[in-house]
């Protein structure tokens, strides 16, 4: 995957050189969507193909639960993309997009006690005052392929504003999850049992966040050609 990333970046760098040699104009795109707030630089390579380099940043908190526990989850989306846009028809703004992203997406997890002030894990109940706080992390593959479609074809003749959209999927792989507790004040046997039960709970958490394996990308952008 790293070799593919380098190859894609090399292709785009080559395209940048070609575009510069042809005195082509670079268009800056500001966008917002499920990848957060970001920007892309669109670089003409040939009449039916553009390259785009950009990034997006997003912070989003929500609640989730497994069979046993409830969680406060905070998604931190952070992507750096190298994309190629292909326009099948000369007179249409429709495009097909593929590429790779450096994927810094992750989720911070904090377990929420039940109304009695405890956790019920694997059929056993523990007091938070005894076993402490439960935290976790969810991470994904650092290199993620992207495939999508979109609309938006910067004019080669006219300067000014234009709009664009992206609809696609970032394939970031099966999530990797980890749960651990801090501040266990019980005896060694109870702390060990709780750690073992958290290992079982971790499997349920992995199932809960498994839907993020294919991360949906919905984006709208506005750009200006200088």
PLY file of the C-alpha trace (Angstrom):
ply
format ascii 1.0
element vertex 226
property float x
property float y
property float z
element edge 225
property int vertex1
property int vertex2
end_header
0.00 0.00 0.00
2.86 2.40 0.76
4.29 1.77 -2.72
0.89 2.54 -4.22
0.72 5.79 -2.26
4.16 6.85 -3.46
3.27 5.91 -7.01
0.09 8.00 -6.88
1.89 10.98 -5.40
4.58 10.61 -8.04
1.94 10.57 -10.79
0.33 13.71 -9.43
3.69 15.42 -9.04
4.39 14.58 -12.66
1.00 15.96 -13.61
1.79 19.16 -11.75
4.96 19.52 -13.84
3.02 18.95 -17.05
0.38 21.45 -16.01
3.00 24.05 -15.14
4.78 23.53 -18.44
1.49 24.10 -20.22
0.86 27.23 -18.13
-2.37 25.65 -16.85
-4.26 27.30 -14.01
-4.61 25.58 -10.63
-8.03 25.79 -8.99
-8.37 25.87 -5.19
-11.46 24.11 -3.82
-12.82 24.66 -0.33
-15.15 21.84 0.73
-17.27 20.55 3.60
-18.84 17.15 4.23
-18.34 13.86 6.02
-14.55 14.27 5.80
-14.91 17.58 7.61
-13.78 21.01 6.52
-10.97 20.94 4.01
-9.55 22.03 0.69
-8.22 20.55 -2.54
-5.97 21.88 -5.28
-7.25 20.77 -8.70
-4.49 20.40 -11.31
-5.26 19.84 -15.02
-3.35 16.89 -16.51
-5.12 16.57 -19.86
-8.56 17.57 -21.25
-10.36 14.60 -19.66
-8.38 14.27 -16.41
-7.53 16.36 -13.35
-5.48 15.59 -10.27
-6.49 16.75 -6.81
-4.41 17.07 -3.65
-6.09 17.99 -0.39
-7.06 17.28 3.17
-10.03 17.33 5.54
-10.53 17.64 9.29
-13.57 16.78 11.41
-14.44 16.30 15.08
-17.76 14.65 15.96
-19.09 13.21 19.24
-21.94 10.73 19.53
-23.26 7.95 21.76
-23.07 4.23 21.02
-23.61 1.00 22.84
-22.95 -2.71 22.77
-25.06 -5.42 24.39
-23.54 -4.67 27.82
-22.19 -1.11 27.87
-22.85 2.41 26.68
-20.12 4.68 25.34
-19.35 8.27 24.52
-17.45 8.19 21.23
-15.53 11.02 19.61
-14.65 10.65 15.95
-11.57 12.57 14.82
-11.38 12.53 11.02
-8.09 13.58 9.46
-7.34 12.66 5.84
-4.77 13.69 3.22
-5.81 12.70 -0.29
-4.19 12.21 -3.69
-6.99 11.82 -6.26
-7.49 11.52 -10.02
-10.70 12.78 -11.67
-11.69 11.31 -15.04
-14.40 12.95 -17.16
-15.93 10.33 -19.52
-17.78 12.88 -21.66
-16.26 16.04 -23.07
-19.44 18.09 -22.60
-20.35 16.88 -19.07
-19.25 17.79 -15.55
-19.74 14.17 -14.38
-16.53 12.57 -13.18
-15.23 9.28 -11.81
-12.65 9.62 -9.04
-10.09 7.22 -7.63
-7.03 7.62 -5.45
-5.44 7.03 -2.10
-5.61 8.79 1.26
-3.32 8.93 4.24
-5.91 8.07 6.86
-5.62 9.54 10.33
-9.23 8.75 11.29
-9.69 7.49 14.85
-12.32 7.26 17.57
-11.75 7.94 21.27
-14.00 5.86 23.53
-15.17 6.50 27.12
-17.45 3.96 28.81
-20.52 5.39 30.57
-21.61 3.92 33.96
-25.16 2.68 34.32
-27.73 4.36 36.60
-26.38 2.40 39.57
-22.89 3.80 39.00
-21.31 0.63 37.69
-20.46 -1.47 34.65
-22.08 -4.74 33.69
-19.61 -6.68 31.57
-19.87 -10.28 30.43
-22.68 -10.88 32.94
-20.77 -9.44 35.94
-21.40 -6.10 37.64
-18.54 -3.89 38.84
-18.62 -0.60 40.74
-16.83 2.29 39.03
-15.50 3.33 42.42
-13.68 0.00 42.62
-12.55 -0.78 39.07
-12.02 2.79 37.85
-12.54 4.39 34.45
-12.79 2.50 31.16
-11.32 4.12 28.04
-10.57 2.89 24.57
-9.43 3.73 21.06
-10.47 2.74 17.57
-8.05 3.05 14.67
-8.00 2.14 10.97
-5.56 1.42 8.17
-3.27 4.38 7.57
-3.48 4.03 3.78
-7.03 3.89 2.42
-8.17 3.59 -1.24
-10.93 5.93 -2.40
-13.50 5.37 -5.15
-16.34 7.67 -6.04
-18.19 9.83 -8.51
-18.89 13.53 -8.60
-19.89 16.59 -10.55
-17.82 19.66 -11.21
-15.57 20.46 -14.12
-13.58 23.67 -13.87
-13.71 25.68 -17.05
-10.42 26.03 -18.88
-11.50 29.35 -20.37
-13.48 31.22 -17.72
-12.14 32.54 -14.46
-14.31 32.79 -11.38
-16.41 30.68 -9.04
-17.74 27.14 -9.54
-19.33 24.39 -7.43
-18.60 20.67 -7.14
-19.74 17.53 -5.32
-18.18 14.21 -4.34
-20.00 10.97 -3.49
-17.84 7.98 -2.67
-16.33 5.56 -0.20
-13.03 5.55 1.69
-12.05 1.93 2.26
-10.24 2.20 5.59
-10.30 -1.46 6.58
-11.56 -3.36 9.60
-11.29 -1.24 12.75
-8.77 -2.05 15.46
-10.17 -1.54 18.97
-8.69 -1.49 22.45
-10.32 -1.13 25.87
-8.55 -0.72 29.18
-9.29 0.53 32.69
-7.34 2.77 35.02
-7.53 3.12 38.77
-8.67 -0.37 39.77
-8.63 -0.38 43.59
-9.97 -3.90 44.08
-7.92 -6.96 44.85
-5.73 -8.57 42.23
-8.30 -11.27 41.49
-11.13 -8.78 40.81
-8.90 -6.50 38.72
-7.72 -9.47 36.65
-11.28 -10.71 36.15
-12.41 -7.24 35.08
-9.55 -7.01 32.59
-10.54 -10.39 31.15
-14.17 -9.30 30.85
-13.09 -6.09 29.11
-11.27 -8.23 26.55
-14.60 -9.90 25.76
-16.35 -6.52 25.69
-13.68 -5.28 23.28
-14.92 -7.81 20.72
-18.44 -6.38 20.99
-17.09 -2.86 20.57
-15.26 -3.96 17.41
-18.56 -5.19 16.01
-20.26 -1.89 16.95
-17.76 0.26 15.01
-17.38 -2.24 12.16
-19.68 -0.15 9.95
-16.89 2.41 9.61
-14.85 -0.10 7.56
-16.23 1.64 4.49
-16.40 5.33 5.38
-18.95 7.29 3.29
-17.73 10.46 1.64
-20.30 13.15 0.83
-18.78 16.50 0.03
-19.72 19.82 -1.55
-17.14 22.33 -2.65
-16.75 25.82 -3.96
-13.74 26.90 -5.98
-12.21 29.87 -7.70
-10.01 29.88 -10.79
-7.36 32.58 -10.69
0 1
1 2
2 3
3 4
4 5
5 6
6 7
7 8
8 9
9 10
10 11
11 12
12 13
13 14
14 15
15 16
16 17
17 18
18 19
19 20
20 21
21 22
22 23
23 24
24 25
25 26
26 27
27 28
28 29
29 30
30 31
31 32
32 33
33 34
34 35
35 36
36 37
37 38
38 39
39 40
40 41
41 42
42 43
43 44
44 45
45 46
46 47
47 48
48 49
49 50
50 51
51 52
52 53
53 54
54 55
55 56
56 57
57 58
58 59
59 60
60 61
61 62
62 63
63 64
64 65
65 66
66 67
67 68
68 69
69 70
70 71
71 72
72 73
73 74
74 75
75 76
76 77
77 78
78 79
79 80
80 81
81 82
82 83
83 84
84 85
85 86
86 87
87 88
88 89
89 90
90 91
91 92
92 93
93 94
94 95
95 96
96 97
97 98
98 99
99 100
100 101
101 102
102 103
103 104
104 105
105 106
106 107
107 108
108 109
109 110
110 111
111 112
112 113
113 114
114 115
115 116
116 117
117 118
118 119
119 120
120 121
121 122
122 123
123 124
124 125
125 126
126 127
127 128
128 129
129 130
130 131
131 132
132 133
133 134
134 135
135 136
136 137
137 138
138 139
139 140
140 141
141 142
142 143
143 144
144 145
145 146
146 147
147 148
148 149
149 150
150 151
151 152
152 153
153 154
154 155
155 156
156 157
157 158
158 159
159 160
160 161
161 162
162 163
163 164
164 165
165 166
166 167
167 168
168 169
169 170
170 171
171 172
172 173
173 174
174 175
175 176
176 177
177 178
178 179
179 180
180 181
181 182
182 183
183 184
184 185
185 186
186 187
187 188
188 189
189 190
190 191
191 192
192 193
193 194
194 195
195 196
196 197
197 198
198 199
199 200
200 201
201 202
202 203
203 204
204 205
205 206
206 207
207 208
208 209
209 210
210 211
211 212
212 213
213 214
214 215
215 216
216 217
217 218
218 219
219 220
220 221
221 222
222 223
223 224
224 225
